[in-house]
Amino acid sequence: MLFKKKNQIKDERIEKETNKVVRPVFYLFSAALLAGLVVKLVLGEPWQNFLLEILCLVPSWAYLLVKGSSNGVLWLKEKDEALCGIRDEIASKAYMTGFWILTTGQLVYMYYVMCVVMADGIRWCMEMNWELVYLATNLIPALIISIFSVKKGWLVWGSKKREVTGKKEFAKRTVLGALVFGVLMGLPEVFKEGGLRLETVLMMLGMGAAWGVLFYFAMIAVVKISEKNADKAVKEKEEESEE
């Protein structure tokens, strides 16, 4: 029970520190979306090419403004730890709102490009450039958070028991994610061919398996690096306390 309580306290501390990092990342994420929106408006792009920016910015900032105002932390100047924690948590949830909308939206946009814009054949088009911009807008902030978390040693199992359980759960989710990834990547072929063929099924399974294996072992390696950094940080604190 005591061990569980210690892990709970540690998890809460990590969550607070992570939220503190996510808040400026959310502003970077929003700035990238806003810049993309302005560029597309200046270029006179059709509405379907900038709708996703609006769908991401409006809900995430509406949440930030409404929730921040109701909690009295919107224009926070004091450095009260509790209030700052609330503000960071709100910004973190606002970021996740925009992140998932963009993740889902760029997938829908990809299908639009592949099944409508490129219906006559594969050719590079302006919509493909915007798809790459969406990908970068999503990946760069997520990469910043991931690198910071690994460097600080926040991605840890916590104990041997939690590691065994965590790896099993992670493996299950990875298999499910791999299946979803394979299906989503193969759907455009299903639409083009007008039905499901054996070659398409094999392609789905192959792409899903490749993504799943790479993702699983990459994340396990990332957690190991993070745990080493966590152990290093603990040793440094112990040496400082001894001095």
N, C-alpha and C positions, 0 to 999 in steps of 0.2 A: 504493500500500500504506500509505504514511504517512497519507494523507488518510482512508483507511478506518479506520485505528487511532484517529485523532483523533475521528472520528464515533462510534466504538464507545465511547470514554471518555466523550464528551459524553452519549451515550444512557444509559450506566450512571449518570451523575450525575443526569440528569433523572429516571430511574426511582427512584433513592433519594429524591430530593426529593419526588416524587409520592407515594411510599409514606408519607413522613412526614406528608403532608396527609391521605391516605386513612385513616390510623389513627383520628384523632378523628372523622372522618366515619362510620367503621364503628360507633363507639359511638353516634352520633346515629341512624344507621340502625336499630341494634338497639333503642335506646330507643323509637323510634317504633313498631316492631313489637310490643315488649313492652307499650307503652301501649294499642295497639289490641287486643291479646289480653286484657288486663285489662278493658277497657271491654266487650268482647263477652261475657266471662264474667259480668260484673256484670249485663249486660242479658239474660242467658240465651239468647244466640243459639245456633242449631243448630250442630253440630260442623263442618259444611262451610263455615261462615262464619269459622271461626278456625283451620282446619287449616293454611292456608298460612303463618300466623305461626309455627306450631310447626315446619313443614317448613323454614322459613328459619333460625330461631334455633338449633335443635338441631344441624344439620350444621356451620354456620359457627362456632358457639362450641365445638363438640366439636373441630373442627380447630384453633382458636386455643389451646385448653387443652392438647390432646395435643401439638401441634407446639411450643408455647411451653415446655411442661415438658421435652420431650425435648431441646430446644436450650438449656435453662437460662436463658431470657429471660422467663419468665412473670411473675415478680415482680421484674423488673429495677429496681434502684435506681441502679447505676452509670451514668455518662454516657459510657461507652465507645462510640465512634462505630460500630465494627463490630457490637457487640452490639445497639445501638439500631437499626442497619440491618436486622439479622435480625428483630428484633421488629416493625419497621414492615412488612417484607415479608410476614411471617406474617399480620398484621392486614389487609394489603391483599388477600391471597388469600382470607382469611376473608370479607371484604366482597364480593369478586367471586363467591364461592360463594353467599352470600345474595342478591346482586343478580340472578344468572341464575336462581336458583330462583324468586324473586319475579316476575321478568319472564315466565318460562314459566308459572308458576302463575296469575298474574293473567289471562293469555290463556285458560287453561283455565277459570278462574272466570267470565270474560266469556261464554264459550260456554255454561256452565252457566246463567248468568242469562238469556241470550237464548233458549236453546233449551228450558229447563225452567221457570224461574220466570216468564218472559214468554211462554210458549208460546201463551197465549190472546189475546195482543195486547200492544202497547207501552204500558207504564204505569210510572211511577216507583215504585220499591220500595226497601226498606232495603238490599238487595243492591247496588243501583246506588250507594248512598252508600259502601259498603265498597269497591267497585271504584274509586271516585274517591280514597279513602284510600290504597289500594294504589298507585295511579298517583302520588300526591303523595309517598308514602314512597320510591318509586323515583327520581322525577325530582329532588326537592330535593337529596339528597346528590350525585347525578350532576351537577347544575347547579353546586353549590358547587365540586366538583373541576374542572369545565370552566372556570368563571370564574377560579379561582385559577391554572390552567395557562395560560390565555390572558394573564392579567395578568403572570405571570412570564416569558412568552415561551417556554414549553416546547414548544408545538405548532408545530414548524418542519419544513420539508422537509430542510434541511441543506445542499443544494447544488442547482444547476440540473438536474443529471443525475437526482438523487434526486427532484426535483420532478416531472419528466416521467414517470418510472417510477411514482412514487407516485400521480399523478393518473390514470394509466391503470388501475392496480390498484384504486384507489378507485372509479373509474367502473364497473368490472366488478362490484365488490361491491355498489355502489349499485343497479345493474340487477337483480342477483340478489335483493337485499333488497326492492326495489320489487315484484318478482314475488311474493315470499313474502308481503309485506304485503297486496297485492291479493287473493291467494288466501285468506288468513286472514280478511280482512274480508268476503269474499263467501261463505264457507262457511255461515254461518248462513242465508243466503238459499237456498242449495242444499238444506239440510235442510228448510227450511220449504216450499219448492216441490216437494220430492220428486225433484229432478233438476236438471241443468244447462241453463239457458236462455240464449238469445243476450243478453238484457238483463242477466243476471247476469255473463256473460263481459265485456261492455262495461263494466259497473260495476267489475269487478275490475281491468281494464286501466286504466281512468280513474283510479281511486283509487291504484293502484300507480304510475302515471306522475306524478301530482300529487305524491305523497309523495317519489318518487325525485328529481324535478327540484328541489323545494324543499330537500330534505336535502342534495343534492350542492352546490348553490351556496351554501347557508348554511354548510356546513363549509369550503368553499374560502375564503369571506369570513372565517370565524373564524381559519383558519390565517394569512391575510394580516395580520390584526390582531395575532396572536401574534408573527409575524415582525417586525413593526414594533416591538413592545414588546421583543423580543429585541435588535434593533439599537440601540434606545434604551438598554437596560441595558449593552450593550457599550461604547457611547460614554461613558456615565457612568463606567464603570470606568476607561476610558482617560484621561478627564479627571482622575479622582482620582489615578491613578498618575503623571500628569504634574505634579500639584501636590506 
